[in-house]
Amino acid sequence: MTEEKTPSISRPERILAYMVVTIVGVSIAAFVAVMIGTATGMHQADFAGGVWPFVTILPLVGLPIAFLLLIALMIVGAIRRSRESRGTSSR
């Protein structure tokens, strides 16, 4: 019987994956909060005070950052698989 080696996920890949999931989750939560605020009758001027400016801008910044992190995750994964197929390791 031959043993199949299961691919090991490196620490940088795991960190990038958690960062992507967290940023997307927080951005979607902020987007939903703005939608709920608008549905409950808040007007444009109501979003100008308190924490609302941050909440309204968060999806505009967070989602592109998450997309770039996702691309970085794909690159790191491709490099790892390339090294594993050659039989070399950076560890």
Backbone atoms as SQL, in Angstrom:
CREATE TABLE atoms (id INTEGER PRIMARY KEY, chain TEXT, resi INTEGER, resn TEXT, atom TEXT, x REAL, y REAL, z REAL);
INSERT INTO atoms VALUES
  (1, 'A', 1, 'MET', 'N', 0.825, -1.186, 0.000),
  (2, 'A', 1, 'MET', 'CA', 0.000, 0.000, 0.000),
  (3, 'A', 1, 'MET', 'C', 0.872, 1.255, 0.000),
  (4, 'A', 2, 'THR', 'N', 0.474, 2.207, -0.774),
  (5, 'A', 2, 'THR', 'CA', 1.195, 3.476, -0.791),
  (6, 'A', 2, 'THR', 'C', 0.399, 4.491, 0.009),
  (7, 'A', 3, 'GLU', 'N', 1.123, 5.253, 0.773),
  (8, 'A', 3, 'GLU', 'CA', 0.487, 6.295, 1.566),
  (9, 'A', 3, 'GLU', 'C', 0.417, 7.576, 0.757),
  (10, 'A', 4, 'GLU', 'N', -0.739, 8.173, 0.764),
  (11, 'A', 4, 'GLU', 'CA', -0.878, 9.462, 0.113),
  (12, 'A', 4, 'GLU', 'C', -0.605, 10.543, 1.138),
  (13, 'A', 5, 'LYS', 'N', 0.280, 11.444, 0.780),
  (14, 'A', 5, 'LYS', 'CA', 0.627, 12.532, 1.689),
  (15, 'A', 5, 'LYS', 'C', -0.451, 13.610, 1.619),
  (16, 'A', 6, 'THR', 'N', -1.042, 13.909, 2.753),
  (17, 'A', 6, 'THR', 'CA', -2.043, 14.967, 2.788),
  (18, 'A', 6, 'THR', 'C', -1.334, 16.309, 2.773),
  (19, 'A', 7, 'PRO', 'N', -1.827, 17.243, 1.984),
  (20, 'A', 7, 'PRO', 'CA', -1.161, 18.541, 1.918),
  (21, 'A', 7, 'PRO', 'C', -1.296, 19.288, 3.241),
  (22, 'A', 8, 'SER', 'N', -0.190, 19.795, 3.720),
  (23, 'A', 8, 'SER', 'CA', -0.217, 20.561, 4.967),
  (24, 'A', 8, 'SER', 'C', -0.390, 22.039, 4.646),
  (25, 'A', 9, 'ILE', 'N', -1.277, 22.660, 5.371),
  (26, 'A', 9, 'ILE', 'CA', -1.522, 24.085, 5.169),
  (27, 'A', 9, 'ILE', 'C', -0.571, 24.836, 6.086),
  (28, 'A', 10, 'SER', 'N', 0.185, 25.741, 5.502),
  (29, 'A', 10, 'SER', 'CA', 1.188, 26.470, 6.275),
  (30, 'A', 10, 'SER', 'C', 0.528, 27.557, 7.124),
  (31, 'A', 11, 'ARG', 'N', 1.291, 28.044, 8.057),
  (32, 'A', 11, 'ARG', 'CA', 0.787, 29.081, 8.959),
  (33, 'A', 11, 'ARG', 'C', 0.412, 30.367, 8.210),
  (34, 'A', 12, 'PRO', 'N', 1.245, 30.854, 7.260),
  (35, 'A', 12, 'PRO', 'CA', 0.835, 32.060, 6.518),
  (36, 'A', 12, 'PRO', 'C', -0.477, 31.872, 5.743),
  (37, 'A', 13, 'GLU', 'N', -0.686, 30.678, 5.188),
  (38, 'A', 13, 'GLU', 'CA', -1.942, 30.424, 4.483),
  (39, 'A', 13, 'GLU', 'C', -3.130, 30.478, 5.441),
  (40, 'A', 14, 'ARG', 'N', -2.959, 29.892, 6.597),
  (41, 'A', 14, 'ARG', 'CA', -4.034, 29.885, 7.584),
  (42, 'A', 14, 'ARG', 'C', -4.340, 31.311, 8.050),
  (43, 'A', 15, 'ILE', 'N', -3.305, 32.094, 8.292),
  (44, 'A', 15, 'ILE', 'CA', -3.501, 33.488, 8.731),
  (45, 'A', 15, 'ILE', 'C', -4.209, 34.295, 7.656),
  (46, 'A', 16, 'LEU', 'N', -3.763, 34.151, 6.395),
  (47, 'A', 16, 'LEU', 'CA', -4.410, 34.874, 5.300),
  (48, 'A', 16, 'LEU', 'C', -5.873, 34.468, 5.157),
  (49, 'A', 17, 'ALA', 'N', -6.155, 33.186, 5.297),
  (50, 'A', 17, 'ALA', 'CA', -7.536, 32.718, 5.177),
  (51, 'A', 17, 'ALA', 'C', -8.418, 33.320, 6.269),
  (52, 'A', 18, 'TYR', 'N', -7.923, 33.320, 7.509),
  (53, 'A', 18, 'TYR', 'CA', -8.705, 33.919, 8.593),
  (54, 'A', 18, 'TYR', 'C', -8.885, 35.424, 8.391),
  (55, 'A', 19, 'MET', 'N', -7.871, 36.095, 7.868),
  (56, 'A', 19, 'MET', 'CA', -7.991, 37.530, 7.610),
  (57, 'A', 19, 'MET', 'C', -9.061, 37.803, 6.560),
  (58, 'A', 20, 'VAL', 'N', -9.074, 37.014, 5.487),
  (59, 'A', 20, 'VAL', 'CA', -10.069, 37.197, 4.431),
  (60, 'A', 20, 'VAL', 'C', -11.474, 36.997, 4.995),
  (61, 'A', 21, 'VAL', 'N', -11.673, 35.911, 5.718),
  (62, 'A', 21, 'VAL', 'CA', -13.000, 35.610, 6.262),
  (63, 'A', 21, 'VAL', 'C', -13.445, 36.701, 7.242),
  (64, 'A', 22, 'THR', 'N', -12.543, 37.154, 8.094),
  (65, 'A', 22, 'THR', 'CA', -12.891, 38.179, 9.077),
  (66, 'A', 22, 'THR', 'C', -13.241, 39.498, 8.411),
  (67, 'A', 23, 'ILE', 'N', -12.425, 39.938, 7.463),
  (68, 'A', 23, 'ILE', 'CA', -12.677, 41.227, 6.816),
  (69, 'A', 23, 'ILE', 'C', -13.971, 41.184, 6.009),
  (70, 'A', 24, 'VAL', 'N', -14.209, 40.088, 5.297),
  (71, 'A', 24, 'VAL', 'CA', -15.460, 39.973, 4.532),
  (72, 'A', 24, 'VAL', 'C', -16.652, 39.946, 5.488),
  (73, 'A', 25, 'GLY', 'N', -16.546, 39.202, 6.578),
  (74, 'A', 25, 'GLY', 'CA', -17.645, 39.128, 7.535),
  (75, 'A', 25, 'GLY', 'C', -17.975, 40.470, 8.163),
  (76, 'A', 26, 'VAL', 'N', -16.946, 41.202, 8.571),
  (77, 'A', 26, 'VAL', 'CA', -17.174, 42.520, 9.185),
  (78, 'A', 26, 'VAL', 'C', -17.725, 43.501, 8.161),
  (79, 'A', 27, 'SER', 'N', -17.228, 43.445, 6.933),
  (80, 'A', 27, 'SER', 'CA', -17.718, 44.344, 5.886),
  (81, 'A', 27, 'SER', 'C', -19.179, 44.066, 5.562),
  (82, 'A', 28, 'ILE', 'N', -19.541, 42.792, 5.482),
  (83, 'A', 28, 'ILE', 'CA', -20.937, 42.449, 5.201),
  (84, 'A', 28, 'ILE', 'C', -21.828, 42.862, 6.373),
  (85, 'A', 29, 'ALA', 'N', -21.352, 42.686, 7.592),
  (86, 'A', 29, 'ALA', 'CA', -22.130, 43.119, 8.759),
  (87, 'A', 29, 'ALA', 'C', -22.350, 44.632, 8.740),
  (88, 'A', 30, 'ALA', 'N', -21.323, 45.393, 8.351),
  (89, 'A', 30, 'ALA', 'CA', -21.467, 46.847, 8.261),
  (90, 'A', 30, 'ALA', 'C', -22.448, 47.224, 7.158),
  (91, 'A', 31, 'PHE', 'N', -22.394, 46.521, 6.041),
  (92, 'A', 31, 'PHE', 'CA', -23.323, 46.773, 4.936),
  (93, 'A', 31, 'PHE', 'C', -24.765, 46.500, 5.366),
  (94, 'A', 32, 'VAL', 'N', -24.962, 45.398, 6.070),
  (95, 'A', 32, 'VAL', 'CA', -26.304, 45.058, 6.565),
  (96, 'A', 32, 'VAL', 'C', -26.769, 46.093, 7.595),
  (97, 'A', 33, 'ALA', 'N', -25.855, 46.577, 8.434),
  (98, 'A', 33, 'ALA', 'CA', -26.217, 47.603, 9.424),
  (99, 'A', 33, 'ALA', 'C', -26.689, 48.878, 8.738),
  (100, 'A', 34, 'VAL', 'N', -26.018, 49.271, 7.662),
  (101, 'A', 34, 'VAL', 'CA', -26.447, 50.467, 6.927),
  (102, 'A', 34, 'VAL', 'C', -27.799, 50.225, 6.272),
  (103, 'A', 35, 'MET', 'N', -28.003, 49.030, 5.720),
  (104, 'A', 35, 'MET', 'CA', -29.301, 48.717, 5.102),
  (105, 'A', 35, 'MET', 'C', -30.419, 48.742, 6.139),
  (106, 'A', 36, 'ILE', 'N', -30.176, 48.188, 7.312),
  (107, 'A', 36, 'ILE', 'CA', -31.190, 48.187, 8.370),
  (108, 'A', 36, 'ILE', 'C', -31.443, 49.617, 8.852),
  (109, 'A', 37, 'GLY', 'N', -30.368, 50.399, 8.999),
  (110, 'A', 37, 'GLY', 'CA', -30.535, 51.788, 9.412),
  (111, 'A', 37, 'GLY', 'C', -31.362, 52.586, 8.414),
  (112, 'A', 38, 'THR', 'N', -31.119, 52.361, 7.128),
  (113, 'A', 38, 'THR', 'CA', -31.896, 53.052, 6.107),
  (114, 'A', 38, 'THR', 'C', -33.343, 52.581, 6.105),
  (115, 'A', 39, 'ALA', 'N', -33.550, 51.284, 6.295),
  (116, 'A', 39, 'ALA', 'CA', -34.910, 50.736, 6.298),
  (117, 'A', 39, 'ALA', 'C', -35.723, 51.217, 7.497),
  (118, 'A', 40, 'THR', 'N', -35.043, 51.536, 8.604),
  (119, 'A', 40, 'THR', 'CA', -35.766, 52.001, 9.790),
  (120, 'A', 40, 'THR', 'C', -36.034, 53.497, 9.769),
  (121, 'A', 41, 'GLY', 'N', -35.616, 54.169, 8.710),
  (122, 'A', 41, 'GLY', 'CA', -35.977, 55.572, 8.568),
  (123, 'A', 41, 'GLY', 'C', -34.851, 56.558, 8.790),
  (124, 'A', 42, 'MET', 'N', -33.633, 56.089, 8.907),
  (125, 'A', 42, 'MET', 'CA', -32.521, 57.033, 9.051),
  (126, 'A', 42, 'MET', 'C', -32.304, 57.759, 7.728),
  (127, 'A', 43, 'HIS', 'N', -31.973, 59.031, 7.834),
  (128, 'A', 43, 'HIS', 'CA', -31.726, 59.834, 6.641),
  (129, 'A', 43, 'HIS', 'C', -30.229, 60.038, 6.470),
  (130, 'A', 44, 'GLN', 'N', -29.859, 60.638, 5.356),
  (131, 'A', 44, 'GLN', 'CA', -28.447, 60.865, 5.030),
  (132, 'A', 44, 'GLN', 'C', -27.739, 61.637, 6.141),
  (133, 'A', 45, 'ALA', 'N', -28.391, 62.614, 6.715),
  (134, 'A', 45, 'ALA', 'CA', -27.777, 63.419, 7.771),
  (135, 'A', 45, 'ALA', 'C', -27.572, 62.606, 9.049),
  (136, 'A', 46, 'ASP', 'N', -28.396, 61.594, 9.274),
  (137, 'A', 46, 'ASP', 'CA', -28.254, 60.766, 10.472),
  (138, 'A', 46, 'ASP', 'C', -26.993, 59.908, 10.423),
  (139, 'A', 47, 'PHE', 'N', -26.515, 59.602, 9.238),
  (140, 'A', 47, 'PHE', 'CA', -25.313, 58.788, 9.088),
  (141, 'A', 47, 'PHE', 'C', -24.029, 59.603, 9.258),
  (142, 'A', 48, 'ALA', 'N', -24.137, 60.901, 9.494),
  (143, 'A', 48, 'ALA', 'CA', -22.960, 61.764, 9.591),
  (144, 'A', 48, 'ALA', 'C', -22.354, 61.792, 10.988),
  (145, 'A', 49, 'GLY', 'N', -23.048, 61.293, 11.979),
  (146, 'A', 49, 'GLY', 'CA', -22.542, 61.383, 13.335),
  (147, 'A', 49, 'GLY', 'C', -22.274, 60.035, 13.970),
  (148, 'A', 50, 'GLY', 'N', -21.496, 60.081, 15.028),
  (149, 'A', 50, 'GLY', 'CA', -21.200, 58.872, 15.786),
  (150, 'A', 50, 'GLY', 'C', -20.271, 57.924, 15.039),
  (151, 'A', 51, 'VAL', 'N', -20.589, 56.643, 15.088),
  (152, 'A', 51, 'VAL', 'CA', -19.767, 55.611, 14.464),
  (153, 'A', 51, 'VAL', 'C', -20.196, 55.352, 13.015),
  (154, 'A', 52, 'TRP', 'N', -21.293, 55.966, 12.587),
  (155, 'A', 52, 'TRP', 'CA', -21.845, 55.692, 11.266),
  (156, 'A', 52, 'TRP', 'C', -20.913, 56.019, 10.104),
  (157, 'A', 53, 'PRO', 'N', -20.130, 57.093, 10.140),
  (158, 'A', 53, 'PRO', 'CA', -19.212, 57.303, 9.005),
  (159, 'A', 53, 'PRO', 'C', -18.244, 56.122, 8.807),
  (160, 'A', 54, 'PHE', 'N', -17.751, 55.568, 9.905),
  (161, 'A', 54, 'PHE', 'CA', -16.867, 54.412, 9.826),
  (162, 'A', 54, 'PHE', 'C', -17.611, 53.195, 9.271),
  (163, 'A', 55, 'VAL', 'N', -18.838, 52.996, 9.728),
  (164, 'A', 55, 'VAL', 'CA', -19.628, 51.841, 9.298),
  (165, 'A', 55, 'VAL', 'C', -19.974, 51.941, 7.815),
  (166, 'A', 56, 'THR', 'N', -20.254, 53.134, 7.331),
  (167, 'A', 56, 'THR', 'CA', -20.610, 53.278, 5.917),
  (168, 'A', 56, 'THR', 'C', -19.400, 53.130, 5.001),
  (169, 'A', 57, 'ILE', 'N', -18.223, 53.507, 5.455),
  (170, 'A', 57, 'ILE', 'CA', -17.018, 53.421, 4.631),
  (171, 'A', 57, 'ILE', 'C', -16.377, 52.032, 4.697),
  (172, 'A', 58, 'LEU', 'N', -16.599, 51.299, 5.765),
  (173, 'A', 58, 'LEU', 'CA', -15.938, 50.006, 5.964),
  (174, 'A', 58, 'LEU', 'C', -16.085, 49.035, 4.787),
  (175, 'A', 59, 'PRO', 'N', -17.278, 48.813, 4.230),
  (176, 'A', 59, 'PRO', 'CA', -17.361, 47.888, 3.094),
  (177, 'A', 59, 'PRO', 'C', -16.615, 48.387, 1.857),
  (178, 'A', 60, 'LEU', 'N', -16.535, 49.700, 1.683),
  (179, 'A', 60, 'LEU', 'CA', -15.836, 50.254, 0.525),
  (180, 'A', 60, 'LEU', 'C', -14.333, 50.024, 0.588),
  (181, 'A', 61, 'VAL', 'N', -13.808, 49.891, 1.795),
  (182, 'A', 61, 'VAL', 'CA', -12.378, 49.660, 1.980),
  (183, 'A', 61, 'VAL', 'C', -12.098, 48.181, 2.249),
  (184, 'A', 62, 'GLY', 'N', -12.938, 47.561, 3.060),
  (185, 'A', 62, 'GLY', 'CA', -12.695, 46.193, 3.498),
  (186, 'A', 62, 'GLY', 'C', -12.789, 45.162, 2.391),
  (187, 'A', 63, 'LEU', 'N', -13.784, 45.271, 1.523),
  (188, 'A', 63, 'LEU', 'CA', -13.951, 44.265, 0.485),
  (189, 'A', 63, 'LEU', 'C', -12.819, 44.259, -0.543),
  (190, 'A', 64, 'PRO', 'N', -12.312, 45.412, -1.007),
  (191, 'A', 64, 'PRO', 'CA', -11.138, 45.364, -1.894),
  (192, 'A', 64, 'PRO', 'C', -9.887, 44.809, -1.196),
  (193, 'A', 65, 'ILE', 'N', -9.721, 45.119, 0.084),
  (194, 'A', 65, 'ILE', 'CA', -8.580, 44.564, 0.821),
  (195, 'A', 65, 'ILE', 'C', -8.720, 43.052, 0.926),
  (196, 'A', 66, 'ALA', 'N', -9.928, 42.572, 1.194),
  (197, 'A', 66, 'ALA', 'CA', -10.159, 41.127, 1.269),
  (198, 'A', 66, 'ALA', 'C', -9.887, 40.463, -0.075),
  (199, 'A', 67, 'PHE', 'N', -10.238, 41.119, -1.163),
  (200, 'A', 67, 'PHE', 'CA', -9.969, 40.580, -2.497),
  (201, 'A', 67, 'PHE', 'C', -8.470, 40.465, -2.745),
  (202, 'A', 68, 'LEU', 'N', -7.711, 41.484, -2.359),
  (203, 'A', 68, 'LEU', 'CA', -6.255, 41.437, -2.524),
  (204, 'A', 68, 'LEU', 'C', -5.637, 40.347, -1.643),
  (205, 'A', 69, 'LEU', 'N', -6.154, 40.187, -0.438),
  (206, 'A', 69, 'LEU', 'CA', -5.665, 39.117, 0.436),
  (207, 'A', 69, 'LEU', 'C', -5.998, 37.743, -0.131),
  (208, 'A', 70, 'LEU', 'N', -7.144, 37.624, -0.784),
  (209, 'A', 70, 'LEU', 'CA', -7.518, 36.361, -1.414),
  (210, 'A', 70, 'LEU', 'C', -6.563, 36.022, -2.558),
  (211, 'A', 71, 'ILE', 'N', -6.177, 37.020, -3.326),
  (212, 'A', 71, 'ILE', 'CA', -5.191, 36.802, -4.389),
  (213, 'A', 71, 'ILE', 'C', -3.858, 36.385, -3.782),
  (214, 'A', 72, 'ALA', 'N', -3.450, 37.041, -2.688),
  (215, 'A', 72, 'ALA', 'CA', -2.201, 36.669, -2.014),
  (216, 'A', 72, 'ALA', 'C', -2.279, 35.237, -1.493),
  (217, 'A', 73, 'LEU', 'N', -3.435, 34.833, -0.975),
  (218, 'A', 73, 'LEU', 'CA', -3.620, 33.463, -0.493),
  (219, 'A', 73, 'LEU', 'C', -3.475, 32.459, -1.630),
  (220, 'A', 74, 'MET', 'N', -4.026, 32.781, -2.776),
  (221, 'A', 74, 'MET', 'CA', -3.898, 31.891, -3.927),
  (222, 'A', 74, 'MET', 'C', -2.444, 31.769, -4.387),
  (223, 'A', 75, 'ILE', 'N', -1.710, 32.876, -4.357),
  (224, 'A', 75, 'ILE', 'CA', -0.300, 32.849, -4.754),
  (225, 'A', 75, 'ILE', 'C', 0.518, 32.023, -3.771),
  (226, 'A', 76, 'VAL', 'N', 0.302, 32.225, -2.481),
  (227, 'A', 76, 'VAL', 'CA', 1.039, 31.465, -1.459),
  (228, 'A', 76, 'VAL', 'C', 0.732, 29.974, -1.588),
  (229, 'A', 77, 'GLY', 'N', -0.524, 29.642, -1.834),
  (230, 'A', 77, 'GLY', 'CA', -0.899, 28.241, -2.013),
  (231, 'A', 77, 'GLY', 'C', -0.269, 27.626, -3.252),
  (232, 'A', 78, 'ALA', 'N', -0.216, 28.384, -4.336),
  (233, 'A', 78, 'ALA', 'CA', 0.398, 27.881, -5.566),
  (234, 'A', 78, 'ALA', 'C', 1.893, 27.657, -5.373),
  (235, 'A', 79, 'ILE', 'N', 2.548, 28.547, -4.660),
  (236, 'A', 79, 'ILE', 'CA', 3.980, 28.383, -4.395),
  (237, 'A', 79, 'ILE', 'C', 4.215, 27.148, -3.533),
  (238, 'A', 80, 'ARG', 'N', 3.375, 26.945, -2.524),
  (239, 'A', 80, 'ARG', 'CA', 3.518, 25.768, -1.665),
  (240, 'A', 80, 'ARG', 'C', 3.332, 24.480, -2.452),
  (241, 'A', 81, 'ARG', 'N', 2.292, 24.442, -3.280),
  (242, 'A', 81, 'ARG', 'CA', 2.063, 23.231, -4.082),
  (243, 'A', 81, 'ARG', 'C', 3.189, 22.996, -5.069),
  (244, 'A', 82, 'SER', 'N', 3.750, 24.052, -5.611),
  (245, 'A', 82, 'SER', 'CA', 4.877, 23.914, -6.534),
  (246, 'A', 82, 'SER', 'C', 6.091, 23.327, -5.824),
  (247, 'A', 83, 'ARG', 'N', 6.359, 23.814, -4.632),
  (248, 'A', 83, 'ARG', 'CA', 7.492, 23.291, -3.863),
  (249, 'A', 83, 'ARG', 'C', 7.265, 21.839, -3.449),
  (250, 'A', 84, 'GLU', 'N', 6.023, 21.511, -3.081),
  (251, 'A', 84, 'GLU', 'CA', 5.737, 20.127, -2.688),
  (252, 'A', 84, 'GLU', 'C', 5.874, 19.164, -3.864),
  (253, 'A', 85, 'SER', 'N', 5.495, 19.629, -5.046),
  (254, 'A', 85, 'SER', 'CA', 5.603, 18.741, -6.209),
  (255, 'A', 85, 'SER', 'C', 7.057, 18.524, -6.621),
  (256, 'A', 86, 'ARG', 'N', 7.921, 19.502, -6.362),
  (257, 'A', 86, 'ARG', 'CA', 9.346, 19.348, -6.640),
  (258, 'A', 86, 'ARG', 'C', 10.072, 18.594, -5.542),
  (259, 'A', 87, 'GLY', 'N', 9.426, 18.478, -4.396),
  (260, 'A', 87, 'GLY', 'CA', 10.030, 17.761, -3.274),
  (261, 'A', 87, 'GLY', 'C', 10.907, 18.601, -2.399),
  (262, 'A', 88, 'THR', 'N', 10.893, 19.919, -2.598),
  (263, 'A', 88, 'THR', 'CA', 11.686, 20.804, -1.747),
  (264, 'A', 88, 'THR', 'C', 10.773, 21.516, -0.776),
  (265, 'A', 89, 'SER', 'N', 11.320, 21.967, 0.290),
  (266, 'A', 89, 'SER', 'CA', 10.548, 22.691, 1.289),
  (267, 'A', 89, 'SER', 'C', 11.365, 23.853, 1.808),
  (268, 'A', 90, 'SER', 'N', 10.679, 24.919, 2.183),
  (269, 'A', 90, 'SER', 'CA', 11.378, 26.105, 2.696),
  (270, 'A', 90, 'SER', 'C', 11.506, 26.046, 4.213),
  (271, 'A', 91, 'ARG', 'N', 11.029, 24.992, 4.842),
  (272, 'A', 91, 'ARG', 'CA', 11.083, 24.907, 6.310),
  (273, 'A', 91, 'ARG', 'C', 12.365, 24.330, 6.775);
